[in-house]
Amino acid sequence: MITAEGSIYFQTPRGKIPVEVARRAKQYQLPTIALAGTIGKDVAINFEHGIDSFESILDAPCTLGDAIANASELVINAAKRLARSILVGQKLTARLSPNLSLR
């Protein structure tokens, strides 16, 4: 499952959508990746609430105005990077013994 949020940080588990998406995905044994404009303080707490990974939408430092103006391109590029990472993981998994668990 892939979800997105403007910012992911320590308060995300307190009612933000990515954690609810993760909770529902877990009902189907699906991993959850969150794309976020900002990755903030104490973000690792989200691992305890079902988010398995997160990736910044931003690929370089920029102003908020630039991020908003280029949001579509930034999200598309982040999704492409994420898809490439998933493909790498799939290729690695295919090379591992079928009896080897990744968890």
N, C-alpha and C positions, 0 to 999 in steps of 0.2 A: 504494500500500500504506500502510495506517495501522497503526502499532504504538504501544505505550505502555510506560512505565517510571516507576518512582518518582522517579528522578533521572537526568538526562542531563548529562554533563560530560566532562572530558578522559579519564577512565578507561573510558568506555562502550565504546570500540573494543577494549578488552582483555577481551572475553568476555561482554559483556552482550547480551541478546537483540535489542534494536533494530538493532544493526549486522549481526547474522546475518540478520534479516528483510530488511534493506536489500540485503545481498549476494545473497540469493535472488531478491528482486524485480528486481534488475538483470539477472538471467538472462532476464527477460521484458520488459526495457526499461520497467519500471514505476518511477515516482518513489516515494520513501518519505518519509512525514511521521511524526515521533515526537511523541506527546503525553507530557508529563512533569510530575510534581508539582513538581519543582525543576529549574531550568535553572542549572547550576553553572559553575564556573571552566573557562575555555578550551574551552567547548562547541563552538566552530567547528571543532575537529579532526575532529568527526564528519562534516563535509561531505566530507572526504577518504576516508571509509569508507562512502559510499553513502547516508547520510541527507541528503535534499535540503532539508528544512525541519523545524523543531520549534516546538512551541507549548506554553505552560504550561497545565496543567489549572487552576491557581489563577487566579481573576479579581481577587483582592484579597489583601493580606497577611492571614494568619490563623495561628493556632497549629496545631501538628501535630495536636493533639486535634480541633480543629474540622475540619481537612482530612480526617482519618480518618472522623469522624462524618458528614461531608457528601460523602464520596467519590463516591457514585453521582450525586448532583446535579451535582457539579463536573465529572465526566467527561462527563455528558450535555451540559452547557452548553458545555464545550470542544469537543465533537464538533459541536455546532450552529454555533459560531463558525467552526470549521474548514470545515464544509460551505459556509457563506456565502462564505468566502474562495475556496474552489474554484470556486463559481458565478461570482464576480466575475472570476476568471481565465479561465473558459470564455467569458464574455461579451466580455471584452477580446480574447481570441484570435479569436473569431468575427468581430470587427470588423477584424482585421489582414488584410493581403493573404495569400492562401494561399501565396505564395512567400517570405514572411518567416519565418525560423527564429527561435525563441525561445532557442536554445542558442548 
